[in-house]
Amino acid sequence: MMSRHIKSLAYFIGADIVGIGPVPDYAYFSCGLQGKPVSPDYKNAIVILQKKNYDTLSASLNTDWIGDSISFQPYLMITMIAESLADYIRRLGYPAVTQYDGEDLMGHPKFDINFMPLILWAGLGEVSRAFMMLNPFLGLGYKVGAVLTNMPMELDKPIDFGLQDFCQHCHICADACPVKAIPYGNKVMFNGYEQWRLDTRLCASMTSLNQYGVVCNTCTKACPWTRQFNWRNNLVRRAVIGSGLARRMATKYDSLRGRHKAKGNEARQWWFDIEYDKKEGCLHLPPEMPPCRKSRS
């Protein structure tokens, strides 16, 4: 009953998808960025998934300057939802802390855990070839936050919607990756887990060091599971969840249509963007603004 109550509250204040699961000890970092040990004090997690704006995501070109905003718009919602839930739970007499990508008033990070195990145990996704947790309704197009608490609640269970078989035969995200950080081959054993091993160095170089934009989002856009939530795509989702043959057909169809290129739709861009001029070595700003700004890179 309490789980239903908390989920209903989360949906009421704007959450897109909510799950409740245990917090395994291995989900906690050994220490925070300040060097202080992290104590695994909480046993349950209310996990919140907030979708990225699909229209903006689909219009972006992966090497533009809107990527950071695409990510932090759902983080703003997660901040409000998580803090509201935690405050409510504390008013019920139980301890609760928030976990999300952000900082407190002292500039300290707001999370001490790895979110991937929380998503898995709360039944909100499986690990994908791109080494991100994939949700069957939002694909890779979401951000995550959580509230940790010891309040007794009924817990959800991990789900299996055929993603491991799907990703085994699908290479769309690997084809789309501009720096080839996503592997093509089979899973490998790493740290005791069987997984597709992402080249995090290459991925970070594209996400953080790319002089033409910020936050790549290419694999997120290319992934078939991230498609817009409508009746046509939902029929495909239902088919591939229940049938191995449908998974093969869906990935083949997407590859033939060139969906892996994830080019974006420049005509639908609503934001003013900046472009890097290779010859002049500067950033060109939108019209009616100063024509050139020297890049620090």
C-alpha positions as CSV (number, residue, x, y, z in Angstrom):
1,M,0.0,0.0,0.0
2,M,2.8,2.4,0.9
3,S,4.6,1.7,-2.4
4,R,1.5,2.6,-4.4
5,H,1.0,5.7,-2.3
6,I,4.6,6.9,-2.9
7,K,4.4,6.1,-6.7
8,S,1.1,8.0,-7.0
9,L,2.6,11.0,-5.3
10,A,5.6,10.9,-7.6
11,Y,3.4,10.7,-10.7
12,F,1.2,13.5,-9.3
13,I,4.2,15.9,-9.1
14,G,5.4,15.1,-12.6
15,A,7.5,11.9,-12.7
16,D,7.5,10.0,-16.0
17,I,8.3,6.5,-14.7
18,V,8.9,5.4,-11.1
19,G,10.1,2.1,-9.6
20,I,11.1,0.9,-6.1
21,G,13.9,-1.5,-5.5
22,P,16.6,-2.5,-3.0
23,V,19.9,-0.7,-2.8
24,P,22.7,-3.4,-2.9
25,D,25.8,-2.6,-1.0
26,Y,27.9,-2.6,-4.3
27,A,25.8,0.3,-5.6
28,Y,27.4,2.7,-3.1
29,F,30.7,4.3,-4.0
30,S,33.5,3.6,-1.5
31,C,34.0,7.3,-1.0
32,G,32.7,10.6,-2.3
33,L,34.5,13.2,-4.4
34,Q,35.5,14.9,-1.1
35,G,37.4,11.7,-0.1
36,K,35.0,10.9,2.8
37,P,33.8,7.3,3.0
38,V,30.3,6.6,2.0
39,S,28.2,4.7,4.5
40,P,25.5,2.3,3.0
41,D,22.8,3.5,5.4
42,Y,19.7,3.1,3.2
43,K,18.2,-0.2,2.0
44,N,15.4,1.0,-0.4
45,A,15.4,3.3,-3.4
46,I,12.6,5.2,-5.1
47,V,14.0,5.5,-8.7
48,I,12.7,8.3,-11.0
49,L,13.1,8.3,-14.7
50,Q,12.5,11.6,-16.5
51,K,12.4,11.7,-20.3
52,K,14.4,14.0,-22.5
53,N,12.4,16.3,-24.8
54,Y,12.0,14.2,-27.9
55,D,11.4,17.0,-30.4
56,T,14.6,18.8,-29.4
57,L,16.5,15.6,-29.2
58,S,15.5,14.5,-32.7
59,A,16.2,17.9,-34.2
60,S,19.7,18.1,-32.7
61,L,22.7,17.3,-34.9
62,N,24.8,15.6,-32.1
63,T,27.6,18.2,-32.6
64,D,25.7,21.3,-31.6
65,W,25.3,23.2,-28.3
66,I,21.8,22.1,-27.2
67,G,22.9,18.7,-25.9
68,D,23.7,19.9,-22.4
69,S,20.2,21.6,-22.1
70,I,18.5,18.4,-23.4
71,S,20.0,16.6,-20.4
72,F,19.6,19.2,-17.7
73,Q,15.9,20.0,-18.5
74,P,14.8,16.5,-17.1
75,Y,17.4,17.0,-14.3
76,L,15.5,20.1,-13.2
77,M,12.3,18.1,-12.9
78,I,14.1,15.3,-11.1
79,T,15.5,17.7,-8.5
80,M,12.0,19.0,-7.7
81,I,10.4,15.6,-7.6
82,A,13.1,13.9,-5.6
83,E,13.4,16.7,-3.0
84,S,9.6,16.8,-2.6
85,L,9.4,13.0,-2.1
86,A,12.2,13.0,0.4
87,D,10.7,15.8,2.4
88,Y,7.3,14.1,2.4
89,I,8.9,10.8,3.6
90,R,10.8,12.6,6.4
91,R,7.5,14.2,7.5
92,L,6.1,10.6,7.8
93,G,8.9,9.9,10.3
94,Y,11.4,8.0,8.1
95,P,14.9,9.0,7.0
96,A,15.4,9.9,3.3
97,V,18.1,11.4,1.1
98,T,18.0,12.5,-2.5
99,Q,20.4,11.3,-5.2
100,Y,20.7,13.1,-8.6
101,D,23.2,14.8,-10.8
102,G,23.7,18.1,-9.1
103,E,25.3,19.9,-6.1
104,D,24.0,21.0,-2.7
105,L,24.4,24.5,-1.3
106,M,28.0,23.7,-0.3
107,G,28.9,22.6,-3.8
108,H,29.1,18.9,-2.8
109,P,27.8,16.2,-5.2
110,K,24.3,15.1,-4.7
111,F,24.9,11.4,-5.3
112,D,26.9,8.7,-3.6
113,I,25.7,5.7,-5.7
114,N,25.9,4.1,-9.1
115,F,22.4,4.5,-10.6
116,M,22.7,1.5,-12.9
117,P,22.1,-1.2,-10.2
118,L,19.2,0.9,-8.9
119,I,17.5,1.0,-12.3
120,L,18.0,-2.8,-12.7
121,W,16.7,-3.8,-9.3
122,A,13.7,-1.4,-9.5
123,G,12.6,-3.1,-12.7
124,L,13.1,-0.1,-14.9
125,G,15.6,-1.4,-17.5
126,E,18.3,-3.6,-18.7
127,V,21.9,-3.0,-19.7
128,S,22.3,-2.2,-23.4
129,R,25.1,-2.6,-26.0
130,A,25.8,1.1,-25.4
131,F,26.5,0.3,-21.7
132,M,23.5,2.4,-20.5
133,M,20.4,1.2,-18.8
134,L,17.6,1.0,-21.4
135,N,14.0,1.4,-20.5
136,P,11.4,-0.3,-22.8
137,F,9.3,2.9,-23.0
138,L,11.9,5.6,-23.0
139,G,14.8,3.8,-24.6
140,L,18.0,5.7,-23.7
141,G,16.3,9.1,-23.8
142,Y,15.9,9.8,-20.1
143,K,17.8,11.0,-17.0
144,V,17.6,9.3,-13.6
145,G,17.4,10.3,-9.9
146,A,16.5,8.5,-6.7
147,V,15.3,8.9,-3.1
148,L,17.0,6.5,-0.6
149,T,15.1,5.6,2.5
150,N,14.5,2.9,5.0
151,M,10.8,3.3,4.9
152,P,9.2,-0.2,4.5
153,M,7.7,-0.6,1.0
154,E,6.9,-3.4,-1.4
155,L,9.7,-3.7,-3.9
156,D,9.6,-4.1,-7.6
157,K,11.5,-6.9,-9.4
158,P,14.0,-6.8,-12.3
159,I,12.5,-7.2,-15.7
160,D,13.5,-9.1,-18.9
161,F,12.0,-7.7,-22.0
162,G,14.3,-9.4,-24.5
163,L,16.9,-6.6,-24.7
164,Q,20.0,-8.9,-24.4
165,D,18.9,-10.8,-27.4
166,F,17.9,-7.6,-29.2
167,C,21.2,-5.9,-28.6
168,Q,23.1,-9.1,-29.5
169,H,21.8,-8.8,-33.1
170,C,21.5,-5.0,-33.3
171,H,24.5,-2.8,-34.0
172,I,22.7,0.5,-34.8
173,C,24.2,2.4,-31.9
174,A,27.7,1.1,-32.7
175,D,27.2,2.1,-36.4
176,A,26.1,5.6,-35.3
177,C,28.8,6.3,-32.7
178,P,31.0,9.0,-34.3
179,V,34.1,7.8,-32.3
180,K,33.4,4.1,-32.4
181,A,33.3,3.8,-28.6
182,I,30.5,1.2,-28.7
183,P,31.7,-2.4,-29.4
184,Y,30.4,-4.6,-32.2
185,G,31.3,-8.0,-30.8
186,N,29.9,-10.2,-28.1
187,K,29.8,-9.5,-24.4
188,V,33.0,-9.9,-22.3
189,M,33.6,-10.5,-18.7
190,F,34.7,-7.4,-16.8
191,N,34.8,-7.0,-13.0
192,G,32.9,-10.2,-12.7
193,Y,30.0,-9.2,-15.0
194,E,29.2,-10.1,-18.5
195,Q,28.7,-7.0,-20.5
196,W,29.4,-5.1,-23.7
197,R,32.5,-3.1,-22.8
198,L,32.2,0.6,-23.8
199,D,35.4,2.5,-24.5
200,T,34.7,5.2,-21.9
201,R,37.8,7.3,-22.9
202,L,36.5,7.7,-26.5
203,C,33.0,8.3,-25.4
204,A,34.1,11.0,-22.9
205,S,36.3,12.7,-25.5
206,M,33.2,13.1,-27.8
207,T,30.9,14.2,-25.0
208,S,33.2,16.6,-23.1
209,L,36.1,17.5,-25.4
210,N,34.3,18.0,-28.8
211,Q,35.0,21.5,-29.9
212,Y,31.9,21.6,-32.1
213,G,29.3,21.0,-29.4
214,V,28.5,19.4,-26.1
215,V,26.9,16.1,-25.0
216,C,26.8,13.8,-28.0
217,N,23.4,12.0,-27.7
218,T,24.1,10.1,-30.9
219,C,23.5,6.6,-29.5
220,T,20.4,7.8,-27.7
221,K,18.9,9.2,-30.9
222,A,19.9,6.2,-33.0
223,C,18.5,3.5,-30.6
224,P,15.2,2.1,-31.9
225,W,13.8,2.0,-28.3
226,T,14.1,5.8,-28.0
227,R,11.5,6.4,-30.7
228,Q,8.6,8.6,-29.9
229,F,5.9,7.1,-27.7
230,N,2.9,6.7,-30.2
231,W,0.7,3.8,-31.3
232,R,2.8,2.8,-34.2
233,N,6.1,2.6,-32.3
234,N,4.2,0.9,-29.4
235,L,3.1,-1.9,-31.6
236,V,6.7,-2.5,-32.6
237,R,7.8,-2.4,-29.0
238,R,5.2,-5.0,-28.1
239,A,6.2,-7.2,-31.0
240,V,10.0,-7.1,-30.3
241,I,9.4,-7.8,-26.6
242,G,7.5,-11.0,-27.4
243,S,9.2,-12.3,-30.5
244,G,12.8,-13.0,-31.4
245,L,11.8,-13.0,-35.1
246,A,10.3,-9.5,-34.7
247,R,13.6,-8.3,-33.2
248,R,15.6,-9.5,-36.2
249,M,13.1,-7.9,-38.6
250,A,13.0,-4.6,-36.7
251,T,16.8,-4.2,-36.6
252,K,17.1,-5.1,-40.2
253,Y,14.4,-2.6,-41.3
254,D,16.1,0.2,-39.3
255,S,19.5,-0.6,-40.8
256,L,18.1,-0.6,-44.3
257,R,16.4,2.8,-43.7
258,G,19.7,4.3,-42.5
259,R,18.3,5.1,-39.1
260,H,21.7,4.5,-37.6
261,K,23.0,7.7,-39.1
262,A,21.0,9.7,-36.6
263,K,21.6,12.9,-38.5
264,G,18.9,15.0,-36.8
265,N,16.5,17.4,-38.4
266,E,18.1,20.8,-38.9
267,A,14.9,22.4,-40.2
268,R,13.2,21.7,-36.8
269,Q,15.8,23.4,-34.7
270,W,14.1,26.1,-32.6
271,W,17.3,27.3,-30.8
272,F,20.1,29.6,-31.9
273,D,23.2,27.6,-32.3
274,I,26.9,28.5,-32.6
275,E,29.3,27.1,-35.2
276,Y,33.0,26.6,-35.1
277,D,35.0,28.1,-37.9
278,K,38.1,26.0,-38.6
279,K,39.9,28.6,-40.7
280,E,39.4,31.5,-38.2
281,G,39.6,29.3,-35.1
282,C,36.6,30.9,-33.5
283,L,33.0,30.3,-32.6
284,H,30.4,32.1,-34.8
285,L,27.3,33.2,-32.9
286,P,23.7,33.5,-34.2
287,P,22.7,36.5,-36.3
288,E,22.4,39.9,-34.6
289,M,25.1,38.9,-32.1
290,P,28.9,39.6,-32.1
291,P,30.3,37.8,-35.2
292,C,33.2,35.9,-33.7
293,R,34.5,34.7,-30.3
294,K,37.9,33.2,-29.9
295,S,37.7,29.5,-28.8
296,R,39.7,28.5,-25.7
297,S,40.4,25.1,-27.3
